[in-house]
């Protein structure tokens, strides 16, 4: 039943009265439909668990007590993560419903009017969204034209704004850039007198390096990861570690039952078979090398170095190429819409040999149309 004009107007007045102007000006996060597509837009692991593990996982999930709330301490799951994923001895982890919730927890814990959050740009959009949602100010520092970190600009911005939180995606999304370890640690040191540095290692399985061992050296370093890119995007599980006293403060604003029992059961099961996921990550690293070389051989395509499970390229006209790929049922990310530094760039998830071949064929056809 349609509302009357008077009812519609009153709803608009209600929204204007109670919803923040900042939020009213936003667009909801858009996830494009992907049915029937070669889906290469979301940095997912294309490999599933081996068939022999499916039945075992099904039995484990069937035994989960869906009528009960989760045990909010998640002690066993946290112990397994610490033991199997390289968390330093004496350090714990805090769990989140993906990295997004961890970022929201950090924002909520540090939200004091006038405080600022700082990050290189372009980078993960949720750093900015979460900061502004919590009432924090956001400062973006552009990367260099070659998409590497501009350390002098970062240090100057930090000295000027003294941010409560500085985010560094390591490797960086959406560029794939792996910032120099020495530069990252220099930023951690510079922020020590006044703020946190959150190193986001969502793509660590594909980078071959980690700052997790450096945690005990810096009280202001927070290390954040997710299991999404490793092959478990569907269970939405992120974790972060920091100095124990600091982690306890973050835990105070964590919702008490934020990890559901199915996620917990699935994560515990897969951690027992971590070698399977690590093997899949190794295959994707090899496929990344092959895909990048194939792309570099195409006329008019610039390939940026990547330490993640995706490749960023620049083409003559990203809008036309994106549309031509879409017409051929290949979905990639039009990164050119994300930031001025990414003009005419597309981001492609590294996938199976078959899907990579399908993408390359579609891309060659799209470029030929130009």
DRENSE-266436 format. One line per 3 residues: their letters; for each residue y, x, z of C-alpha. Coordinates in Angstrom, 1 decimal, padded with zeros to 4 digits. Last residue first. Example, Ala and Ser with C-alpha at 12.3 -4.5 7.8 and 13.67 -1.06 7.14 Angstrom:
BEGIN
SA = -001.1:013.7:007.1 ~ -004.5:012.3:007.8
//
This chain:
BEGIN
XXX = 000.2:039.2:-028.2 ~ -003.0:037.5:-029.3 ~ -004.8:040.8:-029.3
XXX = -004.0:041.3:-025.6 ~ -005.7:038.0:-024.8 ~ -008.8:038.9:-026.8
XXX = -009.0:042.2:-025.0 ~ -008.5:040.5:-021.7 ~ -011.3:037.9:-022.4
XXX = -013.7:040.7:-023.3 ~ -012.8:042.7:-020.2 ~ -013.1:039.6:-018.0
XXX = -016.6:038.8:-019.3 ~ -017.7:042.4:-018.8 ~ -016.4:042.4:-015.2
XXX = -018.3:039.1:-014.7 ~ -021.6:040.6:-016.0 ~ -021.3:043.9:-014.2
XXX = -020.6:042.0:-011.0 ~ -017.1:041.8:-009.5 ~ -014.0:043.9:-008.9
XXX = -011.2:041.4:-008.2 ~ -008.4:041.6:-010.7 ~ -004.7:041.7:-009.9
XXX = -002.2:041.2:-012.8 ~ 001.1:042.8:-013.2 ~ 004.0:041.9:-015.5
XXX = 006.6:042.6:-012.9 ~ 005.0:043.8:-009.7 ~ 008.1:045.6:-008.3
XXX = 009.9:042.3:-008.6 ~ 007.5:040.6:-006.2 ~ 004.8:037.9:-006.1
XXX = 005.1:036.2:-009.5 ~ 004.0:039.4:-011.3 ~ 000.8:039.3:-009.2
XXX = -000.7:036.7:-011.5 ~ -004.1:036.7:-009.8 ~ -007.2:036.4:-011.9
XXX = -009.1:033.4:-013.2 ~ -011.3:033.7:-016.3 ~ -012.1:030.4:-018.0
XXX = -011.1:031.5:-021.5 ~ -007.9:029.4:-021.3 ~ -007.2:031.0:-018.0
XXX = -007.4:034.4:-019.6 ~ -004.8:033.3:-022.2 ~ -002.6:031.9:-019.5
XXX = -002.7:035.1:-017.5 ~ -002.0:037.2:-020.7 ~ 001.0:035.0:-021.6
XXX = 002.5:035.2:-018.1 ~ 001.6:038.9:-017.6 ~ 003.5:040.0:-020.8
XXX = 003.1:043.7:-021.8 ~ 000.4:044.4:-019.2 ~ 000.4:046.1:-015.8
XXX = -002.8:046.5:-013.9 ~ -003.9:046.1:-010.3 ~ -007.6:046.7:-009.5
XXX = -009.6:045.0:-006.8 ~ -012.1:045.9:-004.2 ~ -009.7:048.4:-002.5
XXX = -008.9:052.1:-002.9 ~ -007.0:051.4:-006.1 ~ -005.0:053.7:-008.5
XXX = -002.7:051.6:-010.8 ~ -003.9:050.9:-014.3 ~ -001.3:050.5:-017.1
XXX = -002.5:048.4:-020.1 ~ -000.8:048.4:-023.5 ~ -003.7:049.9:-025.4
XXX = -007.0:049.5:-023.6 ~ -008.8:052.7:-022.4 ~ -007.2:052.4:-018.9
XXX = -009.0:049.1:-018.5 ~ -012.4:050.6:-019.2 ~ -011.7:053.4:-016.7
XXX = -010.6:051.0:-014.0 ~ -013.7:048.8:-014.6 ~ -016.1:051.8:-014.3
XXX = -014.5:053.2:-011.1 ~ -014.3:049.7:-009.6 ~ -018.0:049.2:-010.4
XXX = -018.9:052.3:-008.4 ~ -016.9:051.0:-005.4 ~ -018.5:047.6:-005.9
XXX = -022.0:049.1:-005.7 ~ -021.0:050.9:-002.5 ~ -019.7:047.7:-001.0
XXX = -023.0:046.0:-001.8 ~ -024.9:048.7:000.0 ~ -022.6:048.4:003.0
XXX = -023.4:044.7:003.0 ~ -027.1:045.2:003.1 ~ -026.9:048.0:005.6
XXX = -025.2:045.6:008.0 ~ -028.4:043.7:008.4 ~ -028.3:043.2:012.2
XXX = -024.5:042.6:011.8 ~ -025.5:039.8:009.4 ~ -027.2:037.9:012.2
XXX = -024.5:038.3:014.8 ~ -021.9:037.2:012.2 ~ -023.9:034.1:011.3
XXX = -024.4:033.1:014.9 ~ -020.7:033.6:015.8 ~ -019.5:031.8:012.7
XXX = -021.8:028.9:013.4 ~ -020.7:028.8:017.1 ~ -017.0:028.5:016.2
XXX = -014.5:031.3:016.9 ~ -011.2:030.0:018.2 ~ -012.5:028.5:021.4
XXX = -009.9:029.6:024.0 ~ -006.9:029.8:021.6 ~ -005.6:033.4:021.8
XXX = -002.2:033.6:023.6 ~ -003.5:035.4:026.7 ~ -005.8:037.6:024.5
XXX = -002.8:039.5:023.1 ~ -001.9:040.7:026.7 ~ -005.4:041.8:027.3
XXX = -005.4:043.8:024.0 ~ -002.4:045.7:025.2 ~ -004.1:046.8:028.5
XXX = -007.2:047.8:026.6 ~ -005.3:050.0:024.0 ~ -005.9:048.3:020.6
XXX = -008.6:046.6:018.6 ~ -008.6:043.8:016.1 ~ -011.2:041.4:014.7
XXX = -011.4:038.9:011.9 ~ -013.9:036.3:011.2 ~ -013.6:033.5:008.6
XXX = -017.3:032.5:007.9 ~ -016.8:032.0:004.2 ~ -015.3:035.4:003.5
XXX = -018.4:037.2:004.6 ~ -019.0:039.8:002.0 ~ -017.2:042.9:003.2
XXX = -013.9:041.4:002.0 ~ -014.1:038.7:004.6 ~ -015.3:040.8:007.5
XXX = -011.8:041.3:008.7 ~ -010.0:044.2:010.2 ~ -007.0:045.0:012.5
XXX = -006.2:048.3:014.3 ~ -003.3:048.2:016.7 ~ -001.4:051.5:017.4
XXX = 001.2:051.4:020.2 ~ -000.9:053.3:022.8 ~ -001.6:056.1:020.4
XXX = -004.2:058.8:020.5 ~ -007.1:056.6:021.6 ~ -006.7:054.5:018.4
XXX = -007.1:057.5:016.1 ~ -010.8:056.9:015.5 ~ -010.0:053.5:013.9
XXX = -007.7:055.1:011.4 ~ -010.2:054.6:008.6 ~ -011.4:056.2:005.4
XXX = -013.8:055.5:002.5 ~ -011.5:052.9:001.0 ~ -013.9:050.2:-000.1
XXX = -015.3:049.2:003.3 ~ -011.7:049.5:004.7 ~ -010.3:046.6:002.6
XXX = -009.1:044.5:005.5 ~ -007.8:047.6:007.3 ~ -004.5:046.3:008.6
XXX = -002.7:049.0:010.6 ~ -000.5:047.2:013.1 ~ 002.3:049.5:014.4
XXX = 003.7:048.3:017.7 ~ 007.2:048.8:019.0 ~ 009.9:050.5:021.0
XXX = 009.3:054.2:021.9 ~ 006.2:054.5:019.8 ~ 007.6:053.4:016.5
XXX = 008.3:056.9:015.2 ~ 004.8:058.1:016.2 ~ 003.1:055.1:014.4
XXX = 005.3:055.8:011.3 ~ 004.2:059.4:011.3 ~ 000.6:058.3:011.6
XXX = 000.9:056.2:008.5 ~ 002.6:059.1:006.6 ~ -000.1:061.5:007.6
XXX = -002.8:059.1:006.4 ~ -001.2:058.9:003.0 ~ -001.0:055.3:001.8
XXX = -004.0:053.9:000.0 ~ -002.6:051.7:-002.8 ~ -004.6:048.7:-003.9
XXX = -001.4:047.0:-004.9 ~ -001.8:043.5:-003.5 ~ -002.7:044.4:-000.8
XXX = -002.4:047.9:000.6 ~ -005.3:050.1:001.7 ~ -004.4:050.3:004.6
XXX = -001.9:047.4:005.0 ~ 000.8:048.7:007.2 ~ 002.6:046.2:009.5
XXX = 005.5:047.2:011.8 ~ 005.9:045.0:014.9 ~ 008.6:044.9:017.6
XXX = 011.0:046.3:015.0 ~ 013.7:048.9:015.9 ~ 016.0:047.6:013.2
XXX = 018.0:050.7:012.2 ~ 015.5:053.4:013.2 ~ 012.7:051.4:011.6
XXX = 014.7:051.0:008.4 ~ 015.3:054.7:008.2 ~ 011.7:055.5:008.9
XXX = 010.5:053.1:006.1 ~ 013.1:054.4:003.6 ~ 012.1:058.0:004.3
XXX = 008.4:057.1:004.0 ~ 008.6:055.3:000.6 ~ 005.0:054.3:000.3
XXX = 003.5:054.4:-003.1 ~ 003.8:051.5:-005.6 ~ 004.8:053.8:-008.5
XXX = 008.3:052.3:-008.3 ~ 008.5:053.2:-004.7 ~ 007.6:050.6:-002.1
XXX = 010.3:048.2:-001.0 ~ 011.1:047.8:002.7 ~ 010.8:044.2:004.0
XXX = 012.5:043.1:007.2 ~ 011.5:039.8:008.9 ~ 013.2:038.1:011.8
XXX = 011.0:036.5:014.5 ~ 011.0:032.7:015.1 ~ 007.2:032.4:015.3
XXX = 007.0:030.8:011.8 ~ 009.2:033.6:010.5 ~ 006.8:036.3:011.7
XXX = 003.7:034.4:010.5 ~ 005.1:034.0:007.0 ~ 006.3:037.6:006.7
XXX = 003.1:039.2:007.7 ~ 001.2:036.4:005.9 ~ 002.5:037.7:002.5
XXX = 000.3:040.8:002.5 ~ 002.3:043.6:000.9 ~ 005.0:044.0:-001.7
XXX = 006.9:045.3:000.1 ~ 006.5:047.6:003.1 ~ 006.5:045.9:006.5
XXX = 008.9:045.1:009.4 ~ 008.9:042.5:012.1 ~ 012.1:041.9:014.1
XXX = 013.2:040.7:017.5 ~ 016.3:038.6:017.7 ~ 014.6:035.7:019.6
XXX = 011.5:037.0:021.4 ~ 008.1:036.4:019.7 ~ 005.9:039.4:020.6
XXX = 002.8:037.5:021.8 ~ 003.2:034.7:019.3 ~ 003.6:037.1:016.4
XXX = 000.5:039.1:017.4 ~ -001.5:035.9:017.7 ~ -000.3:034.7:014.3
XXX = -001.4:038.0:012.8 ~ -004.8:037.6:014.4 ~ -005.0:034.1:013.1
XXX = -004.4:035.2:009.5 ~ -006.9:038.1:009.9 ~ -009.8:035.6:009.9
XXX = -010.4:033.0:012.7 ~ -009.7:035.7:015.3 ~ -011.6:038.0:017.6
XXX = -010.2:040.5:020.1 ~ -012.0:043.9:020.2 ~ -012.8:046.3:023.0
XXX = -012.1:050.0:023.6 ~ -013.9:052.2:026.0 ~ -015.8:054.1:023.3
XXX = -013.9:053.9:020.0 ~ -014.7:051.0:017.6 ~ -016.9:052.2:014.8
XXX = -018.3:049.1:013.3 ~ -021.8:048.9:014.8 ~ -021.3:049.3:018.5
XXX = -017.8:047.6:018.8 ~ -018.9:044.7:016.5 ~ -022.1:044.3:018.5
XXX = -020.3:044.2:021.8 ~ -017.8:041.7:020.5 ~ -020.5:039.4:019.4
XXX = -022.3:039.7:022.7 ~ -019.2:039.0:024.8 ~ -017.8:036.1:022.8
XXX = -015.6:035.4:025.9 ~ -015.0:031.8:024.9 ~ -018.6:030.7:025.1
XXX = -018.5:028.3:022.2 ~ -018.2:024.6:022.9 ~ -021.5:022.7:023.0
XXX = -022.9:020.0:020.8 ~ -023.3:022.4:017.9 ~ -025.9:024.5:019.9
XXX = -026.9:027.0:017.2 ~ -030.6:027.0:016.5 ~ -030.1:025.7:013.0
XXX = -027.8:028.7:012.3 ~ -030.5:031.2:013.2 ~ -033.2:029.3:011.2
XXX = -030.9:029.3:008.2 ~ -030.2:033.0:008.6 ~ -033.9:033.8:008.5
XXX = -034.3:031.6:005.4 ~ -031.5:033.3:003.6 ~ -032.6:036.8:004.5
XXX = -035.4:037.0:001.9 ~ -033.1:035.7:-000.8 ~ -030.8:038.7:-000.5
XXX = -027.4:038.0:000.9 ~ -024.8:037.0:-001.7 ~ -022.9:039.4:-004.0
XXX = -019.6:038.5:-005.6 ~ -017.6:040.1:-002.7 ~ -014.3:038.2:-002.6
XXX = -011.0:039.7:-003.6 ~ -009.4:036.3:-004.3 ~ -008.5:036.2:-008.0
XXX = -011.6:037.2:-009.9 ~ -013.3:033.8:-010.3 ~ -015.1:033.5:-013.6
XXX = -014.2:029.9:-013.8 ~ -016.3:026.7:-013.8 ~ -014.6:025.4:-010.7
XXX = -011.8:027.7:-009.7 ~ -009.0:025.4:-008.5 ~ -005.8:027.4:-007.6
XXX = -005.2:028.2:-003.9 ~ -001.5:027.5:-003.1 ~ 000.0:028.2:000.3
XXX = 002.3:025.3:001.0 ~ 005.8:025.7:-000.4 ~ 008.7:026.5:002.0
XXX = 012.2:025.0:002.2 ~ 011.2:022.4:004.8 ~ 009.7:025.2:006.9
XXX = 013.0:027.1:007.2 ~ 014.9:023.8:007.8 ~ 012.7:023.3:010.9
XXX = 011.0:019.9:010.9 ~ 012.3:017.4:013.6 ~ 015.4:015.7:012.2
XXX = 015.0:016.3:008.5 ~ 011.4:015.1:008.8 ~ 012.5:012.0:010.7
XXX = 015.2:011.3:008.2 ~ 012.7:011.5:005.3 ~ 010.4:009.1:007.2
XXX = 013.3:006.7:007.7 ~ 014.1:006.8:004.0 ~ 010.5:006.0:003.1
XXX = 010.4:003.1:005.5 ~ 013.6:001.7:004.1 ~ 012.4:002.2:000.5
XXX = 009.3:000.1:001.4 ~ 006.0:001.9:001.7 ~ 003.4:001.4:-001.0
X = 000.0:000.0:000.0
//
